[in-house]
Amino acid sequence: MPKLIAMQPKRLGAIAAATIMLAAFGGAEALAASPRATENKMILVARQDPGTLDYVTSNLTALRLWIPSNVVEPLVYFEKDGTVTPGVAESWTISDDRLTYVFTIREAKFSNGAPLTVEDVIYSLNTMKSSPVLQNSAAYNAVTAIEKVDDRTVKVTLSRPSQAFWAGMGSTAGLIQPEAAAGSIATDPIGTGPYKLVKYTTNSAFEFTANPEYWGPAPAIKDVTVRIVTDGTAGLNALEAGEVDAIPVNTIDLWEQLVKREFDKKFTLVTDPQIGEPTYAVINQKIDPELRQAIAGTLDRQAYNDAFGAAWGAENTCTFALPNQPWYQPENAESCPYPYDLEGAMKTILEKGFNTLPLEYASLSDVPDLSLPADIMVPTLQAAGLNVTRNAIDLARYSQLIFQGRPPQFDITVMSGDAEPGQWSCPTPDKAGWSTYCSADYTDALAQADVATSDEEYLALMQKAADILRKDAVIVPLIAKKGVGLFDVDLKGFTEPKVAVAVELRALHW
């Protein structure tokens, strides 16, 4: 098979920078073994309820932590060492000009017993091609045809080389579902993965069991329950009491508490950049650029970091990226076009008459690691002389109003999420996402990077795109958070996610 340059946006960083770190801190005496260990079960904690399991139309982390990789698989997997291994596709070839990809689809069944067919693969890829989630559809910007060659073979033709396409085939853009069951995806997604979803109860739990139809080795732990516990302290209490076995992703509002209560000594503490997230302000693009810049100047990144009381898990940054992405830079004079300058911001606001403009700040009321930054940001904006009104809404309403609102129903907000830079690109105005960010220069820089033929060229263009994003002051990064998890000391096998941020349940074992 012709070798394709391994420069995918996330994979390059994972190889070039330090990757996963697993460390059990301290030497405190071990807690009693989990009763689930002898039952071949485990109970995990999720901090948020996604509201929908439709990964085609939603990119909420609360969904992508559990369904991709575990229930629904992509065509291929990108491994930690940069190699590519089979997923739904058992083999593939890539033409020398990188315009033709031919996938041989494995003989397998979905978890509902239906056979996996080429038609299902074509349906899935076409569905992702038209997904309203830009990071899904963007993988297909260069795709001109998705065709059946025979009963086990699919050919995808591109108009130009595309790093995004190949990377997407190992991420959410490459997830394969059965066409016949697509109507139930919001509550019962079906796939070829090692687990099947037994039941999803909104605001309560996900229940998984090993997929008897799985084509690969059976997962070590047969039954997995993921309890949705939105109260972080309650989740830590349940872990300490032995009622649950792990909190794979601890949101930043818990970090100070978990150290003070010595959870890092009683349990295995896991940190991993890939399941971290940037926290960033979003300013509606319709707002005057000078006002956006003034707002950016009110943001004291250290204040946000200090508020969580766990600087060991987050770094101040003006770059929309994570430390495992090579174009990332920590906060410094060169990387911050609008550094914290409250007095300067106040002067601009007054001189330009921005103090007379009513601004709506939309914040999440039930996501602590986002409500806390809002608690800092809103009073600061008001102190700077801006006429800001806070609209605090829950995640379900926020998803509807902010993510799907057209035209956007906010002026300023704060968000944490995937560090994929392509989500802010905008090929045409009708593709503008919830952030309303649509920069021809930014989109062009990403497009140039997409067709890059060397690591050096790719990195230079991604750095150029990151600089454009910084200077436009629509997406204004604050801190880059690591992924932080707590596991029962007897629960082994945590591995770096293969598909976006998905927790790899199959690798965990007692």
Backbone torsions as a table, in degrees:
resi	resn	phi	psi	omega
1	MET	NA	130.8	176.8
2	PRO	-58.3	140.5	-176.7
3	LYS	-83.7	129.8	176.0
4	LEU	-97.4	136.6	-179.3
5	ILE	-57.9	128.8	-176.2
6	ALA	-88.3	84.8	-177.4
7	MET	-131.4	27.7	-178.7
8	GLN	-57.7	147.3	-174.7
9	PRO	-49.0	-45.3	-177.3
10	LYS	-87.5	-34.6	-174.1
11	ARG	-69.3	-37.3	178.8
12	LEU	-59.1	-45.4	-180.0
13	GLY	-66.0	-37.2	-177.5
14	ALA	-65.6	-33.0	-179.5
15	ILE	-81.7	-42.9	-172.5
16	ALA	-75.7	-28.3	-175.7
17	ALA	-111.6	174.3	176.5
18	ALA	-63.0	138.6	-176.3
19	THR	-105.8	-121.5	-168.6
20	ILE	-78.3	146.3	177.1
21	MET	-132.9	124.8	176.7
22	LEU	-118.4	125.3	-176.9
23	ALA	-145.7	125.5	171.0
24	ALA	-95.2	110.4	-174.4
25	PHE	-81.2	145.5	170.4
26	GLY	73.2	-178.4	-175.8
27	GLY	-132.5	31.8	-179.7
28	ALA	-63.3	154.1	-178.4
29	GLU	-64.9	144.5	-175.9
30	ALA	-68.8	147.3	175.4
31	LEU	-78.5	168.3	178.5
32	ALA	-62.1	145.9	-179.2
33	ALA	-61.6	144.5	179.8
34	SER	-65.4	137.7	176.8
35	PRO	-63.9	-20.2	178.7
36	ARG	-72.8	-19.9	-176.3
37	ALA	-59.7	-40.2	-179.4
38	THR	-81.9	-13.1	-179.3
39	GLU	-97.5	-0.2	-177.9
40	ASN	60.2	42.8	-179.3
41	LYS	-134.1	166.8	168.7
42	MET	-153.8	153.0	177.1
43	ILE	-122.4	124.3	179.6
44	LEU	-113.9	168.1	179.3
45	VAL	-118.3	133.4	170.0
46	ALA	-111.2	141.9	-177.2
47	ARG	-87.1	-17.7	-175.7
48	GLN	-136.8	151.3	173.0
49	ASP	-98.5	123.8	-177.3
50	PRO	-71.4	-20.9	-179.1
51	GLY	82.5	-30.1	176.1
52	THR	-148.4	150.9	176.3
53	LEU	-107.4	13.9	-179.8
54	ASP	-80.0	92.0	-177.8
55	TYR	-72.1	-8.8	175.2
56	VAL	-73.9	-38.6	-174.9
57	THR	-107.4	-6.4	-179.1
58	SER	-130.9	138.6	175.1
59	ASN	-118.9	26.0	178.7
60	LEU	-62.6	135.5	178.6
61	THR	-57.3	-35.9	-179.4
62	ALA	-58.6	-24.6	175.7
63	LEU	-90.1	-46.3	-171.8
64	ARG	-73.1	-11.7	175.2
65	LEU	-69.7	-27.0	-166.8
66	TRP	-119.7	-34.5	-171.5
67	ILE	-86.7	-51.8	177.7
68	PRO	-61.0	147.7	179.4
69	SER	74.2	-44.9	-178.9
70	ASN	-80.2	-47.2	-178.4
71	VAL	-104.8	-46.1	-176.2
72	VAL	-117.7	129.6	-174.5
73	GLU	-106.5	152.7	173.1
74	PRO	-86.2	176.0	178.2
75	LEU	-62.4	-41.3	-178.8
76	VAL	-137.1	168.8	175.4
77	TYR	-121.7	134.0	172.1
78	PHE	-96.1	118.8	-175.8
79	GLU	-84.8	167.2	-178.6
80	LYS	-57.2	-36.0	-177.7
81	ASP	-84.5	5.1	177.9
82	GLY	93.4	-8.1	177.7
83	THR	-74.7	162.6	178.8
84	VAL	-115.3	128.9	-178.7
85	THR	-122.6	160.6	-176.2
86	PRO	-65.5	146.2	169.9
87	GLY	-124.7	-118.4	173.8
88	VAL	-64.0	-32.8	173.9
89	ALA	-87.5	126.3	179.1
90	GLU	-84.1	-19.3	175.4
91	SER	-160.0	168.6	-178.1
92	TRP	-161.4	158.2	172.2
93	THR	-132.0	148.2	-179.7
94	ILE	-127.5	127.0	-178.5
95	SER	-65.4	156.1	-178.1
96	ASP	-59.5	-31.6	179.0
97	ASP	-86.3	0.4	177.2
98	ARG	61.3	32.5	178.8
99	LEU	-109.6	-12.8	-178.2
100	THR	-130.9	124.9	177.1
101	TYR	-118.4	126.1	178.7
102	VAL	-117.5	119.2	-177.6
103	PHE	-108.7	128.5	171.8
104	THR	-93.2	118.3	-174.3
105	ILE	-87.1	132.0	-175.8
106	ARG	-69.9	157.6	171.8
107	GLU	-78.3	110.6	-176.4
108	ALA	-156.3	172.1	176.7
109	LYS	-124.8	152.0	170.7
110	PHE	-76.0	166.5	-176.9
111	SER	-65.3	-18.1	175.8
112	ASN	-87.8	6.4	177.2
113	GLY	91.0	-9.1	179.9
114	ALA	-74.0	141.4	179.4
115	PRO	-69.2	143.1	174.1
116	LEU	-75.3	127.0	-178.3
117	THR	-123.1	161.9	174.8
118	VAL	-59.8	-37.3	179.0
119	GLU	-61.0	-36.6	176.7
120	ASP	-64.5	-40.1	179.7
121	VAL	-65.1	-46.2	179.5
122	ILE	-62.4	-42.5	177.2
123	TYR	-60.0	-46.1	-177.1
124	SER	-62.8	-45.5	-179.0
125	LEU	-65.8	-41.5	178.1
126	ASN	-66.0	-35.0	177.8
127	THR	-65.4	-43.3	177.2
128	MET	-68.4	-31.1	178.3
129	LYS	-61.1	-32.3	-179.8
130	SER	-104.4	13.6	-179.1
131	SER	-62.3	140.6	174.8
132	PRO	-72.1	-12.4	175.6
133	VAL	-81.5	112.2	-170.6
134	LEU	-59.9	-37.0	-178.4
135	GLN	-70.0	-17.7	170.4
136	ASN	-79.7	-54.6	-175.3
137	SER	-68.4	-30.3	-178.0
138	ALA	-62.2	-25.2	177.9
139	ALA	-64.3	-18.1	-175.0
140	TYR	-107.8	11.6	-176.9
141	ASN	-59.2	-30.7	-179.1
142	ALA	-96.8	-1.0	-175.5
143	VAL	-80.0	127.4	178.3
144	THR	-107.6	-20.8	-178.9
145	ALA	-157.6	140.9	172.9
146	ILE	-127.2	110.1	-167.3
147	GLU	-129.6	150.7	172.8
148	LYS	-84.1	127.5	175.4
149	VAL	-94.1	-48.6	173.3
150	ASP	-155.1	-169.0	-173.6
151	ASP	-65.6	-11.9	179.4
152	ARG	-128.1	9.4	-172.4
153	THR	-132.4	134.2	176.6
154	VAL	-122.7	135.8	176.4
155	LYS	-114.7	131.3	176.7
156	VAL	-116.0	126.8	-178.5
157	THR	-110.8	135.0	-179.3
158	LEU	-114.1	152.4	176.8
159	SER	-83.8	-18.1	-179.9
160	ARG	-157.7	160.7	174.7
161	PRO	-60.1	147.6	-177.2
162	SER	-147.8	110.3	172.8
163	GLN	-61.0	-38.2	-176.4
164	ALA	-63.9	-37.0	-179.8
165	PHE	-63.5	-51.7	-175.9
166	TRP	-64.5	-42.1	176.6
167	ALA	-61.6	-37.9	-179.1
168	GLY	-65.0	-29.4	-179.8
169	MET	-69.1	-13.9	174.5
170	GLY	-109.4	12.2	-179.7
171	SER	-128.6	-160.1	-175.0
172	THR	-63.3	-29.1	179.8
173	ALA	-65.0	-19.2	-178.8
174	GLY	-103.9	12.9	-178.8
175	LEU	-70.1	138.8	-174.4
176	ILE	-113.5	127.1	179.7
177	GLN	-126.9	159.8	175.6
178	PRO	-79.0	130.5	-179.1
179	GLU	-58.8	-38.1	-175.7
180	ALA	-65.8	-23.3	-177.4
181	ALA	-107.0	10.7	-175.5
182	ALA	-61.6	-28.4	-177.9
183	GLY	-65.8	-19.3	-177.3
184	SER	-105.3	12.7	-172.7
185	ILE	-60.7	-29.7	-176.4
186	ALA	-66.8	-27.9	-178.3
187	THR	-122.2	-19.5	-175.2
188	ASP	-146.5	69.2	178.9
189	PRO	-66.3	139.3	-178.2
190	ILE	-115.0	139.9	178.4
191	GLY	-154.5	-169.6	-179.2
192	THR	-104.9	11.0	-172.8
193	GLY	-73.0	176.3	-176.4
194	PRO	-68.2	-16.8	178.4
195	TYR	-124.1	154.0	170.0
196	LYS	-116.2	146.4	177.2
197	LEU	-81.9	119.0	178.9
198	VAL	-81.7	-42.5	-176.8
199	LYS	-161.8	140.0	172.0
200	TYR	-122.3	118.2	178.7
201	THR	-112.1	115.0	-176.8
202	THR	-53.6	133.7	179.1
203	ASN	61.6	19.9	-179.6
204	SER	-133.3	-65.7	-173.2
205	ALA	-167.6	157.3	163.3
206	PHE	-105.2	139.0	175.2
207	GLU	-123.7	122.5	-178.5
208	PHE	-118.5	152.8	169.6
209	THR	-140.1	156.5	-179.1
210	ALA	-57.0	134.2	-179.1
211	ASN	-76.8	112.4	-177.9
212	PRO	-65.9	-16.4	-179.3
213	GLU	-94.9	2.9	-173.4
214	TYR	-62.4	135.6	-176.1
215	TRP	-75.4	-20.3	-176.6
216	GLY	-103.2	-171.1	177.8
217	PRO	-60.3	141.3	-180.0
218	ALA	-64.9	142.3	177.1
219	PRO	-63.0	153.0	-176.1
220	ALA	-66.4	-36.8	-178.5
221	ILE	-106.3	122.7	-172.1
222	LYS	-74.1	-50.6	-172.5
223	ASP	-114.2	130.2	-178.0
224	VAL	-130.7	128.0	172.5
225	THR	-112.9	132.7	175.4
226	VAL	-114.3	105.8	-180.0
227	ARG	-81.1	136.0	176.5
228	ILE	-91.8	107.9	-176.9
229	VAL	-123.6	96.8	-174.8
230	THR	-73.6	-22.8	176.8
231	ASP	-83.1	108.7	-175.2
232	GLY	-61.3	-40.6	179.3
233	THR	-63.7	-38.7	177.5
234	ALA	-62.9	-37.8	177.5
235	GLY	-64.7	-44.1	177.3
236	LEU	-63.7	-39.7	178.3
237	ASN	-62.1	-40.9	179.6
238	ALA	-65.3	-37.7	177.8
239	LEU	-66.1	-45.1	-179.4
240	GLU	-63.6	-34.2	-179.4
241	ALA	-81.2	-5.1	-179.6
242	GLY	81.0	12.0	-179.9
243	GLU	-78.1	-23.9	176.2
244	VAL	-133.2	165.3	-172.4
245	ASP	-108.6	-16.1	-179.6
246	ALA	-167.2	151.0	166.2
247	ILE	-120.0	91.2	-172.3
248	PRO	-60.8	-29.7	178.7
249	VAL	-132.1	108.9	176.6
250	ASN	-95.2	117.9	180.0
251	THR	-66.7	155.3	-168.6
252	ILE	-59.7	-24.7	179.7
253	ASP	-66.2	-14.2	-179.2
254	LEU	-97.4	-11.0	-169.9
255	TRP	-61.6	-45.1	-179.9
256	GLU	-62.6	-41.7	-178.7
257	GLN	-66.4	-40.7	-176.0
258	LEU	-66.3	-30.3	176.6
259	VAL	-75.1	-45.5	-179.5
260	LYS	-60.4	-34.0	-179.7
261	ARG	-91.8	5.5	174.3
262	GLU	62.0	33.6	173.2
263	PHE	-64.5	-28.1	179.2
264	ASP	-69.2	-14.3	176.0
265	LYS	-99.0	-29.5	-176.9
266	LYS	-86.4	-23.0	-175.8
267	PHE	-130.3	171.1	175.0
268	THR	-82.7	120.1	178.0
269	LEU	-93.8	126.5	-178.1
270	VAL	-117.3	130.8	172.8
271	THR	-124.6	142.1	-176.3
272	ASP	-154.5	120.4	-179.0
273	PRO	-58.1	-34.1	-172.9
274	GLN	-65.6	-30.2	177.5
275	ILE	-97.8	14.5	169.6
276	GLY	-82.6	178.0	-179.1
277	GLU	-147.5	144.8	167.9
278	PRO	-78.3	144.5	169.7
279	THR	-105.9	132.1	-171.9
280	TYR	-150.1	149.2	172.2
281	ALA	-82.5	147.6	175.2
282	VAL	-123.0	125.1	-179.3
283	ILE	-116.9	125.8	-176.8
284	ASN	-53.4	131.6	-175.6
285	GLN	-63.9	-20.7	-179.6
286	LYS	-69.1	-18.9	-178.8
287	ILE	-71.4	141.9	180.0
288	ASP	-48.8	131.7	-179.0
289	PRO	-54.3	-37.7	179.5
290	GLU	-66.6	-34.6	176.5
291	LEU	-69.9	-40.0	176.8
292	ARG	-59.2	-42.6	179.8
293	GLN	-65.5	-39.0	178.0
294	ALA	-64.9	-41.5	177.6
295	ILE	-60.8	-43.7	178.7
296	ALA	-59.1	-34.5	-179.5
297	GLY	-71.7	-12.4	177.8
298	THR	-87.5	-5.0	-170.8
299	LEU	-93.0	103.3	177.5
300	ASP	-88.2	98.8	-174.0
301	ARG	-59.0	-37.4	-179.3
302	GLN	-64.2	-32.9	178.3
303	ALA	-63.3	-38.5	179.0
304	TYR	-69.3	-41.1	178.4
305	ASN	-64.2	-46.0	-179.5
306	ASP	-61.6	-33.5	-175.8
307	ALA	-61.3	-28.0	-179.1
308	PHE	-90.1	-11.9	173.9
309	GLY	64.1	28.6	-178.8
310	ALA	-151.6	64.8	-177.0
311	ALA	-62.3	-18.7	178.5
312	TRP	-64.4	-18.2	-176.5
313	GLY	-107.9	1.9	-177.4
314	ALA	-148.3	152.4	-179.2
315	GLU	-129.7	137.7	177.0
316	ASN	-68.4	137.1	-178.4
317	THR	-153.6	152.9	172.0
318	CYS	-111.0	7.4	-177.3
319	THR	-108.4	130.8	176.7
320	PHE	-78.6	91.4	-178.0
321	ALA	-175.0	174.3	173.3
322	LEU	-114.1	159.3	-176.2
323	PRO	-59.1	-18.3	177.5
324	ASN	-87.8	5.1	174.8
325	GLN	-103.9	128.2	-167.0
326	PRO	-68.0	-14.8	176.9
327	TRP	-90.1	1.2	178.4
328	TYR	-66.8	144.1	171.2
329	GLN	-138.4	137.9	172.1
330	PRO	-69.2	167.2	179.8
331	GLU	-58.8	125.3	174.4
332	ASN	-159.6	172.0	-175.2
333	ALA	-60.8	-34.0	-177.6
334	GLU	-75.7	-32.9	-173.4
335	SER	-96.5	-2.3	-177.9
336	CYS	-118.1	96.5	-179.0
337	PRO	-67.3	-25.0	-179.7
338	TYR	-129.5	75.9	-179.0
339	PRO	-67.6	166.1	-179.6
340	TYR	-59.3	121.5	-179.1
341	ASP	-156.8	79.7	-173.7
342	LEU	-63.0	-42.3	-179.6
343	GLU	-63.4	-42.8	178.0
344	GLY	-63.7	-39.6	178.7
345	ALA	-64.5	-43.3	179.6
346	MET	-61.4	-39.9	179.7
347	LYS	-63.3	-46.1	179.2
348	THR	-62.5	-44.5	-178.5
349	ILE	-59.5	-42.6	-179.0
350	LEU	-72.6	-46.2	-177.1
351	GLU	-63.6	-36.4	-176.7
352	LYS	-89.5	-2.9	-179.8
353	GLY	73.8	19.6	-179.3
354	PHE	-69.6	-17.4	-179.0
355	ASN	-67.7	-14.5	-179.1
356	THR	-91.8	-7.7	-176.8
357	LEU	-85.1	124.8	174.7
358	PRO	-73.6	131.4	-179.7
359	LEU	-125.4	135.8	177.3
360	GLU	-103.3	126.1	177.9
361	TYR	-104.5	113.0	178.4
362	ALA	-91.7	127.0	179.4
363	SER	-132.3	156.6	177.7
364	LEU	-86.9	129.2	-178.2
365	SER	-88.4	-20.2	-173.1
366	ASP	-119.8	21.8	175.0
367	VAL	-126.6	96.3	-170.5
368	PRO	-56.3	-38.2	-176.5
369	ASP	-73.2	-3.2	172.8
370	LEU	-113.0	-29.5	177.1
371	SER	-70.5	-32.0	178.5
372	LEU	-65.1	-47.6	174.5
373	PRO	-58.8	-36.1	178.0
374	ALA	-64.5	-35.7	178.0
375	ASP	-61.3	-30.0	178.4
376	ILE	-84.9	-43.4	-170.1
377	MET	-69.7	-45.3	-175.4
378	VAL	-62.0	-51.1	178.3
379	PRO	-61.4	-33.8	179.3
380	THR	-66.7	-43.0	177.6
381	LEU	-62.4	-40.5	177.9
382	GLN	-66.6	-40.0	178.7
383	ALA	-65.6	-27.0	178.8
384	ALA	-78.0	-4.4	176.3
385	GLY	103.5	6.3	-179.3
386	LEU	-86.8	146.2	-180.0
387	ASN	-90.2	79.6	-172.9
388	VAL	-106.6	130.4	173.8
389	THR	-113.3	130.6	-178.6
390	ARG	-91.5	130.8	175.9
391	ASN	-116.1	98.2	-177.9
392	ALA	-91.9	121.1	-176.6
393	ILE	-134.8	157.2	-178.0
394	ASP	-77.8	170.1	-173.1
395	LEU	-60.5	-41.0	-179.0
396	ALA	-61.3	-45.7	179.8
397	ARG	-70.0	-38.8	179.3
398	TYR	-60.7	-43.9	179.6
399	SER	-59.1	-40.7	-179.1
400	GLN	-73.8	-45.5	-173.1
401	LEU	-78.0	-42.7	-174.1
402	ILE	-91.9	-55.2	-176.1
403	PHE	-66.4	-34.5	-175.7
404	GLN	-106.8	-5.2	-176.1
405	GLY	-67.3	125.8	176.9
406	ARG	-139.8	111.8	0.3
407	PRO	-71.4	162.4	-177.3
408	PRO	-56.9	140.9	-175.5
409	GLN	-104.1	41.1	-179.7
410	PHE	-159.9	163.9	173.4
411	ASP	-109.6	-40.6	-179.7
412	ILE	-139.7	145.1	173.4
413	THR	-153.1	176.9	175.3
414	VAL	-131.3	143.3	-173.2
415	MET	-148.3	152.4	166.7
416	SER	-121.4	146.8	179.5
417	GLY	179.0	-168.3	-177.9
418	ASP	-57.3	142.2	-178.7
419	ALA	-90.8	18.2	179.6
420	GLU	-70.8	113.7	-175.6
421	PRO	-67.6	-23.1	-177.5
422	GLY	-66.7	-16.7	-177.9
423	GLN	-68.0	-16.6	179.6
424	TRP	-98.6	0.9	176.9
425	SER	-73.2	161.1	-174.8
426	CYS	-149.3	86.9	-177.0
427	PRO	-58.5	-39.4	177.0
428	THR	-141.5	154.3	-176.7
429	PRO	-54.8	-31.5	-178.9
430	ASP	-71.2	-9.9	178.6
431	LYS	-93.8	1.3	-177.9
432	ALA	-56.7	131.5	-176.5
433	GLY	-91.1	-167.5	-173.9
434	TRP	-62.0	-25.7	179.7
435	SER	-77.3	-11.4	-176.0
436	THR	65.6	10.7	-176.0
437	TYR	-78.7	121.9	-179.4
438	CYS	-146.0	89.6	-178.7
439	SER	-111.2	120.3	178.3
440	ALA	-62.6	-38.2	-179.5
441	ASP	-65.9	-43.4	179.8
442	TYR	-65.6	-46.5	179.7
443	THR	-60.6	-40.0	179.9
444	ASP	-66.1	-40.6	179.1
445	ALA	-63.2	-41.3	177.4
446	LEU	-65.9	-38.3	179.2
447	ALA	-64.2	-40.1	177.3
448	GLN	-65.1	-41.1	177.7
449	ALA	-63.2	-34.8	-177.2
450	ASP	-61.1	-32.3	-178.1
451	VAL	-101.1	10.7	-179.1
452	ALA	-59.6	145.8	-177.3
453	THR	-112.4	7.1	175.6
454	SER	-147.1	157.6	177.7
455	ASP	-60.8	-41.2	-177.3
456	GLU	-63.6	-44.6	179.3
457	GLU	-64.9	-42.7	-179.9
458	TYR	-60.5	-48.0	-177.9
459	LEU	-63.5	-42.4	179.9
460	ALA	-60.5	-41.0	-178.8
461	LEU	-72.8	-34.8	176.4
462	MET	-68.7	-34.9	175.1
463	GLN	-65.7	-38.6	176.8
464	LYS	-62.7	-44.4	179.2
465	ALA	-62.3	-42.8	-179.9
466	ALA	-61.8	-36.3	179.9
467	ASP	-68.6	-39.7	177.2
468	ILE	-61.4	-44.8	-179.0
469	LEU	-61.1	-43.5	179.2
470	ARG	-60.3	-47.7	-172.6
471	LYS	-72.0	-25.2	-179.3
472	ASP	-75.5	-19.4	175.7
473	ALA	53.9	41.9	169.6
474	VAL	-101.9	-49.2	171.8
475	ILE	-101.9	112.9	-173.3
476	VAL	-118.4	97.9	-178.2
477	PRO	-63.6	148.1	179.0
478	LEU	-117.0	-61.0	179.7
479	ILE	-139.4	153.2	173.9
480	ALA	-107.7	115.9	-176.6
481	LYS	-96.1	141.1	170.5
482	LYS	-78.6	160.9	167.0
483	GLY	-81.0	132.1	-177.8
484	VAL	-128.4	123.3	179.9
485	GLY	-126.8	154.7	175.3
486	LEU	-123.1	129.0	-178.0
487	PHE	-129.3	144.2	169.0
488	ASP	-50.2	138.0	-175.4
489	VAL	-61.6	-22.0	179.5
490	ASP	-89.7	-7.9	-179.6
491	LEU	-92.6	109.9	-172.8
492	LYS	-108.8	170.0	167.2
493	GLY	99.8	9.3	177.7
494	PHE	-59.7	131.8	179.7
495	THR	-130.5	158.2	177.4
496	GLU	-59.2	136.9	179.5
497	PRO	-56.9	142.0	175.7
498	LYS	-94.2	-34.2	-176.5
499	VAL	-116.2	102.0	-178.2
500	ALA	53.0	-118.6	-175.9
501	VAL	-108.2	9.4	-171.8
502	ALA	-60.0	131.2	174.2
503	VAL	-70.8	123.5	-175.8
504	GLU	-81.8	89.3	-177.0
505	LEU	-63.8	-33.8	-174.1
506	ARG	-63.5	-26.1	-175.8
507	ALA	-83.7	-16.9	-177.2
508	LEU	-76.1	143.1	-178.6
509	HIS	-157.1	154.4	175.9
510	TRP	-88.9	NA	NA
